[in-house]
């Protein structure tokens, strides 16, 4: 029995985690994700329980995190193609630590209100916009392109491990110290993550450009995406999914605490189901993608998320409602991993290295442009029609999206990762 268990945890000879550089990057992702689980619960719980936020205010809080993507993604892509990405990634982790640490400080000083949380959410969005793009490019500098799906699956496994342990830890911290003070632990974990990243060694050669006109380079990134049907299709489908995801996201904590009457600690424990879903999809996602193809696997992810939201909207309150909340989180964990390991791998595989910064930021801008309206729609439906209506909107919309994407030949026809095509604008 013990020998079989050891064989399960023994790395295969060619496993990516045997590479010291990737292993260090993966460790940083694991620790940062653990802290992120605390913030994912503590920040909305601070708004919903401590500050008694309305659904519209929850929608605004989510929209404030998305607004920087709309404002800064495109110029950030041009800048990232001119600088080294790893230092930007490290600086972003450090700034995140400072931002989340201001919440318990403001609570202690008696300054905490929704306005403060809006500012913190905006700063978090700014960091995710710039440093998040840099982090995705750093992965391509560490891992060969033909192994990107595997690398994204392993990164998702690191996040999944955090999603299993994180909610229980977050729930315990929230019960002991309250939601605002729990964020101090996230700040400490982010600083540890930044320290680990300092030891990552990557070789990056910046392309020399005779003409470094900012707006010409920005337009070159837009043109690169526009001229590739695969990138346009991916941006359209995943951007549509973001509408439904954010509509559900802004009401799910309110639904759990107000409709299902769950305590903050129980909400935290329920999120273990999210971790279980992401672990399962992270372990088998690479195999599913190889069997179905990256495009069809992406479509399956849309549908699984939609079914999870829809069944929660239709389930009555009570014991079955609590179980349904866990099922929704599990389905979202599975679906989101299937979506993003393939979405990220496809867009990175098709892009030459000198264009990665602009492509990454352009694609993030395109898919998150609809996310803000999605959050506001979810908040409006939750306040004026009902929390179930927002979940129903998300569920029906995502299921219809899966059907439409399956009928789209560009997405359904992608059975393996494409090769990058060098272009003059790169």
Secondary structure, DSSP 8 states (H G I E B T S, - for coil): -HHHHHHHHS--TT-GGGSHHHHHHHHHHHHHHHHHHHHHHHHHHIIIIIS---HHHHHHHHHHHHHHHHHHHHHHHHHHTTS-HHHHHHHHHHHHHHHHHHHHHHHHHT--SHHHHHHHHHHHHHHHHHHHHHHHHHHHHHS-GGGHHHHHHHHHHHHHHHHHHHHHHHHHHHHHH-HHHHHHHHHHHHHHHHHHHTT----------S---HHHHHHHHHHHHHT-HHHHHHHHHHHHHHHHHHHHHHHHHHIIIIIS---HHHHHHHTHHHHHHHHHHHHHHHHHHHHH-HHHHHHHHHHHHHHHHHHHHHS-SSHHHHHHHHHHHHHHHHHHHHHHHHHHHHHHHTS-GGGHHHHHHHHHHHHHHHHHHHHHHHHHHHHHT-HHHHHHHHHHHHHHHHHHHHT-HHHHT--S-------TT-
